[in-house]
Amino acid sequence: MDPMEKIFGKTAQMTVLKNLIERPNEPTYLSGIAEETGLSHASVSRVITPLLLSGVVREKPLGKQIRTFQLNAESEATNVIIDFYNKINQIID
């Protein structure tokens, strides 16, 4: 079991966040996150909203209907989350 899941449980939002943490410099699409995590497109869309509102994730539109998402490296909260993620993965196995 993943160290983050041991502590916080497995939730759709945590799954999406972990997916983005593991690809910090790679923009991705809702459908890409859904495919990589096994979550439905609707679930990813629902749980990414609070991550956007908190500033942890940023959205970049590509055209009228295509949106990409990636971690917001300029956010202090994002950097704290990434640091915690890396440290907890070193400590808990």
C-alpha positions, 0 to 999 in steps of 0.5 A: 500500500502507498504510504499516503494511502496508509495515512489518509486513505484512498480517495479520488482527490488523493489519487489525482493529487498523487498523479500530478505530484509524480509528473510535476512538470508535465501538463495533462488532460482530465482524460489522461488523469482518468486513464492513468488513475483508473478513475472516471472522467467525471470523478477527476473533474469533480475532485480537481475543482478544489485543487484548482480553487486552492491554487495547488493545481493550475489550469491552462486552456488550449483552445475553446474546449481543451484544458490542461492541468499541472501542479502550480509550482509557484504555490507555497502550498504545492511546495509544502505538499510535494515536500511532505509527499517526498518525505513521507515516502522515504519514512513509511514503506 
